Amino acid sequence: MEEAAKGMQEVLASLEKKSAEMKSNPLSVTDGTGREADYQCPVCKDQTGWLEKVEGVEKWVICPCIRERRTQRLLQFSEITESFRNVTFGQFQTDNVDPQVASMKEAALAYYSTYQELRKHRENSMLIMGVPGCGKTHILTALSNNLMQRKKLEDEVGQQQGVSVQYFPYVEGFNDLRDDFNLLERKMERMKKADVLFIDDLFKPVKQWTKDGHERVPRATAWQIEQMYAVINHRYLNHLPILVSTELIMEELVEVDDALASRIVQMCKSFLVTITGPKNDLNYRLKGVY
């Protein structure tokens, strides 16, 4: 007991010394060699906080840089590219666009504003189905960026944490997994456990020519369906949200796998947006808005 108490006293003394050093000379703390240290955070000198007396009791104050560091870690974890991290709702202008296209943004904003409550329930996800070029990826990327930068409820030690989002571009993602099966287990685990999973271009169709012309065929091998079902079913059972974009319509999604489709629809029922009609009228990019 005496040794434990002595150890605790030494820790407190060390913290007090660091805190006093930062307060007395906050801009010129050295690295122990006489040279001025180069810190990531000039406020806490990379100590993540400092001791302050509150009503006569010493309290450890957490530096605001902690939240910024967590946000940066979440961005790296998400695997969203640097250019996509700059995508915002404000960039998606809805003047003079089809009401269906505008409805995507409205639904995503509504989802964001109610996420804190939604995430606790099974019906906690968002699905956008529709023609290519209508802005599905832009809207869900903007939503992902906002979720990563927002605050979750305070954790058990009173700290604020951002929302972790795992981005999975369906075509590129499975190409990577096919080329390196060593990635599979680690990747699937991250997709299962992230606070939010963003699947972009699920079962993206390809054109196949027939004697009568061509038809759309979803990219959906038995192995791909199996992996997607394992991930989505895990999230379904554990009430973990998904964000999904796809060019398929509902009938096509059900045809790929009705069990998987039913899971997705049940999770996304409150935020399910379908955009149909002439491609040229609904193609957001072709209107020169980007």
C-alpha positions as CSV (number, residue, x, y, z in Angstrom):
1,M,0.0,0.0,0.0
2,E,2.8,2.4,0.9
3,E,4.6,1.7,-2.4
4,A,1.4,2.3,-4.4
5,A,0.8,5.6,-2.6
6,K,4.4,6.6,-3.1
7,G,4.0,5.8,-6.9
8,M,0.9,7.8,-7.1
9,Q,2.5,10.8,-5.4
10,E,5.4,10.6,-7.9
11,V,3.0,10.7,-10.8
12,L,1.1,13.6,-9.4
13,A,4.4,15.4,-8.7
14,S,5.5,14.9,-12.3
15,L,2.2,16.2,-13.7
16,E,2.4,19.2,-11.4
17,K,5.9,19.9,-12.6
18,K,4.9,19.7,-16.2
19,S,1.9,21.9,-15.6
20,A,3.9,24.5,-13.8
21,E,6.5,24.5,-16.5
22,M,3.9,25.1,-19.2
23,K,2.2,27.9,-17.2
24,S,5.4,29.7,-16.3
25,N,6.9,29.6,-19.8
26,P,4.2,28.3,-22.2
27,L,6.1,29.2,-25.4
28,S,9.6,28.0,-24.7
29,V,9.5,24.6,-23.2
30,T,12.6,22.7,-24.2
31,D,13.1,19.0,-25.3
32,G,15.7,18.3,-22.5
33,T,18.7,19.2,-24.6
34,G,18.4,23.0,-24.3
35,R,16.7,23.3,-27.7
36,E,13.1,24.5,-27.9
37,A,10.8,21.6,-28.5
38,D,8.7,21.3,-31.6
39,Y,5.1,20.4,-30.5
40,Q,2.1,19.5,-32.5
41,C,-0.1,21.4,-30.0
42,P,1.4,24.7,-28.7
43,V,-1.3,24.9,-26.0
44,C,-0.7,21.7,-24.1
45,K,2.8,20.9,-25.5
46,D,1.5,17.4,-26.5
47,Q,0.6,16.6,-22.9
48,T,-3.1,16.3,-23.9
49,G,-4.0,18.6,-21.0
50,W,-2.9,20.3,-17.8
51,L,-3.6,20.6,-14.1
52,E,-5.8,23.4,-12.8
53,K,-7.1,24.1,-9.3
54,V,-10.9,24.2,-9.2
55,E,-12.3,25.3,-5.8
56,G,-9.0,24.2,-4.2
57,V,-9.0,20.8,-5.9
58,E,-6.6,19.9,-8.7
59,K,-8.3,18.8,-11.8
60,W,-6.9,17.5,-15.1
61,V,-8.2,19.7,-17.9
62,I,-8.3,18.0,-21.4
63,C,-6.9,20.1,-24.2
64,P,-9.1,20.9,-27.2
65,C,-6.5,19.4,-29.5
66,I,-7.7,15.9,-28.4
67,R,-10.8,16.3,-30.4
68,E,-8.9,17.4,-33.5
69,R,-6.5,14.5,-33.2
70,R,-9.4,12.1,-32.9
71,T,-11.1,13.6,-36.0
72,Q,-7.9,13.2,-38.0
73,R,-7.6,9.5,-36.9
74,L,-11.2,8.9,-37.9
75,L,-10.6,10.4,-41.3
76,Q,-7.6,8.1,-41.8
77,F,-9.6,5.1,-40.6
78,S,-12.5,5.9,-42.9
79,E,-10.3,5.4,-46.1
80,I,-12.2,8.3,-47.7
81,T,-9.7,9.9,-50.1
82,E,-8.3,13.4,-49.5
83,S,-10.4,14.9,-52.2
84,F,-13.6,13.3,-50.9
85,R,-12.9,14.7,-47.4
86,N,-13.5,18.2,-48.8
87,V,-17.0,17.3,-50.1
88,T,-19.8,19.3,-48.3
89,F,-23.5,19.7,-48.4
90,G,-23.1,23.3,-49.4
91,Q,-21.4,22.4,-52.6
92,F,-24.5,20.5,-53.7
93,Q,-26.7,23.2,-55.2
94,T,-30.3,22.3,-55.6
95,D,-31.5,25.3,-57.6
96,N,-33.1,24.2,-61.0
97,V,-32.6,20.5,-60.4
98,D,-35.2,17.7,-60.5
99,P,-37.1,17.5,-57.1
100,Q,-36.0,13.9,-56.8
101,V,-32.3,15.0,-56.8
102,A,-33.0,17.8,-54.3
103,S,-34.8,15.3,-52.0
104,M,-31.5,13.4,-51.5
105,K,-29.9,16.3,-49.8
106,E,-33.0,17.0,-47.7
107,A,-33.1,13.4,-46.6
108,A,-29.4,13.3,-45.7
109,L,-29.6,16.5,-43.7
110,A,-32.6,15.1,-41.8
111,Y,-30.6,11.9,-41.2
112,Y,-27.7,13.9,-39.8
113,S,-29.9,16.0,-37.5
114,T,-31.5,12.9,-36.0
115,Y,-28.5,10.5,-36.1
116,Q,-27.9,10.6,-32.3
117,E,-31.3,9.1,-31.7
118,L,-31.5,7.0,-34.9
119,R,-28.3,5.1,-34.2
120,K,-29.9,3.3,-31.2
121,H,-32.5,1.5,-33.4
122,R,-32.6,-1.0,-36.2
123,E,-34.1,1.5,-38.6
124,N,-31.0,3.7,-38.5
125,S,-29.6,3.7,-42.0
126,M,-29.9,5.4,-45.4
127,L,-30.2,4.0,-49.0
128,I,-30.1,6.0,-52.2
129,M,-31.0,4.2,-55.4
130,G,-30.9,5.8,-58.8
131,V,-29.4,6.6,-62.1
132,P,-25.6,7.3,-62.4
133,G,-24.5,10.9,-62.0
134,C,-27.4,12.1,-59.9
135,G,-25.2,12.9,-56.9
136,K,-25.6,9.8,-54.7
137,T,-21.9,9.6,-53.8
138,H,-21.6,13.3,-53.2
139,I,-24.5,13.4,-50.8
140,L,-23.4,10.3,-48.8
141,T,-19.8,11.5,-48.7
142,A,-20.9,14.9,-47.3
143,L,-23.0,13.1,-44.8
144,S,-20.0,10.8,-43.8
145,N,-17.7,13.8,-43.4
146,N,-20.2,15.6,-41.2
147,L,-20.7,12.5,-39.0
148,M,-17.0,12.1,-38.5
149,Q,-16.7,15.7,-37.4
150,R,-19.6,15.8,-35.1
151,K,-19.6,14.8,-31.4
152,K,-21.0,11.6,-30.0
153,L,-22.5,11.4,-26.6
154,E,-20.0,11.9,-23.9
155,D,-18.2,8.6,-23.0
156,E,-17.6,7.3,-19.6
157,V,-14.8,9.7,-18.8
158,G,-16.6,12.7,-20.1
159,Q,-14.6,13.0,-23.3
160,Q,-16.2,13.7,-26.7
161,Q,-15.6,11.3,-29.6
162,G,-16.4,11.6,-33.3
163,V,-18.3,9.0,-35.3
164,S,-16.1,6.5,-37.1
165,V,-17.1,5.9,-40.7
166,Q,-15.7,3.1,-42.9
167,Y,-15.8,3.8,-46.6
168,F,-16.1,0.8,-49.0
169,P,-16.2,1.6,-52.7
170,Y,-17.8,-1.7,-53.9
171,V,-16.0,-2.2,-57.2
172,E,-12.5,-1.0,-56.1
173,G,-12.9,-2.6,-52.7
174,F,-13.5,-6.1,-54.0
175,N,-10.8,-5.7,-56.6
176,D,-8.3,-5.0,-53.8
177,L,-9.6,-7.9,-51.8
178,R,-9.3,-10.2,-54.8
179,D,-5.7,-9.1,-55.3
180,D,-4.7,-9.6,-51.7
181,F,-6.8,-12.1,-49.7
182,N,-4.7,-11.4,-46.7
183,L,-6.7,-8.1,-46.4
184,L,-10.0,-9.9,-46.3
185,E,-10.4,-10.7,-42.6
186,R,-9.0,-7.4,-41.4
187,K,-11.2,-5.4,-43.9
188,M,-14.4,-7.3,-43.1
189,E,-13.8,-6.8,-39.4
190,R,-13.4,-3.0,-39.8
191,M,-16.6,-3.0,-42.0
192,K,-18.5,-4.8,-39.3
193,K,-17.3,-2.8,-36.3
194,A,-17.2,0.9,-37.5
195,D,-19.9,3.2,-36.1
196,V,-21.1,3.8,-39.7
197,L,-20.4,1.8,-42.9
198,F,-20.6,3.6,-46.2
199,I,-21.0,1.2,-49.2
200,D,-20.6,3.1,-52.4
201,D,-22.1,1.8,-55.7
202,L,-23.3,-1.6,-54.3
203,F,-23.5,-4.2,-57.0
204,K,-22.7,-1.6,-59.7
205,P,-24.1,-3.0,-62.9
206,V,-22.3,-3.6,-66.2
207,K,-23.7,-3.7,-69.7
208,Q,-23.8,-7.1,-71.4
209,W,-24.7,-7.4,-75.0
210,T,-27.4,-9.9,-76.1
211,K,-29.0,-10.6,-79.4
212,D,-31.7,-8.1,-78.5
213,G,-29.3,-5.3,-77.6
214,H,-27.8,-5.0,-74.1
215,E,-28.9,-5.5,-70.6
216,R,-27.7,-4.3,-67.1
217,V,-26.1,-7.1,-65.1
218,P,-25.2,-6.4,-61.4
219,R,-21.7,-7.2,-60.4
220,A,-22.6,-9.8,-57.9
221,T,-20.7,-13.1,-57.7
222,A,-21.7,-15.7,-55.1
223,W,-18.6,-14.8,-53.1
224,Q,-19.3,-11.0,-53.2
225,I,-22.9,-11.6,-52.1
226,E,-21.6,-13.9,-49.3
227,Q,-19.2,-11.2,-48.0
228,M,-21.7,-8.4,-48.2
229,Y,-24.4,-10.5,-46.4
230,A,-22.0,-11.3,-43.6
231,V,-21.1,-7.7,-43.0
232,I,-24.6,-6.3,-43.4
233,N,-26.3,-9.0,-41.4
234,H,-23.8,-8.4,-38.5
235,R,-24.6,-4.7,-38.6
236,Y,-28.4,-5.5,-38.8
237,L,-28.2,-7.7,-35.7
238,N,-26.2,-5.2,-33.8
239,H,-28.1,-2.0,-34.8
240,L,-25.1,-0.5,-36.6
241,P,-26.0,2.0,-39.3
242,I,-25.1,1.7,-43.0
243,L,-25.1,4.3,-45.8
244,V,-25.6,2.7,-49.2
245,S,-25.6,4.1,-52.8
246,T,-26.5,1.9,-55.8
247,E,-27.6,2.3,-59.4
248,L,-30.0,-0.7,-59.0
249,I,-33.7,-0.3,-58.5
250,M,-35.5,-2.3,-55.8
251,E,-36.5,-5.1,-58.1
252,E,-32.9,-5.6,-59.2
253,L,-31.6,-5.5,-55.7
254,V,-34.1,-8.2,-54.6
255,E,-33.1,-10.3,-57.6
256,V,-29.5,-10.3,-56.6
257,D,-30.3,-11.6,-53.1
258,D,-33.7,-11.2,-51.4
259,A,-32.4,-11.9,-47.9
260,L,-29.7,-9.2,-48.3
261,A,-32.1,-6.8,-49.9
262,S,-34.7,-7.3,-47.0
263,R,-32.0,-6.5,-44.4
264,I,-30.9,-3.3,-46.2
265,V,-34.5,-2.1,-46.8
266,Q,-35.5,-2.8,-43.2
267,M,-32.5,-0.8,-41.9
268,C,-33.1,2.1,-44.4
269,K,-36.9,2.2,-44.4
270,S,-37.1,5.8,-43.0
271,F,-34.4,7.2,-45.3
272,L,-34.8,5.4,-48.6
273,V,-34.5,7.6,-51.7
274,T,-35.2,6.3,-55.2
275,I,-34.4,8.4,-58.2
276,T,-35.9,7.3,-61.5
277,G,-36.4,8.9,-64.9
278,P,-34.5,10.0,-68.0
279,K,-30.8,10.0,-67.2
280,N,-30.0,13.3,-68.8
281,D,-32.7,15.1,-66.8
282,L,-31.3,13.6,-63.5
283,N,-27.6,13.7,-64.1
284,Y,-26.3,16.3,-61.7
285,R,-22.8,16.4,-63.0
286,L,-23.9,17.1,-66.6
287,K,-25.7,20.2,-65.4
288,G,-22.3,21.8,-64.7
289,V,-23.1,22.3,-61.0
290,Y,-19.9,20.5,-59.7
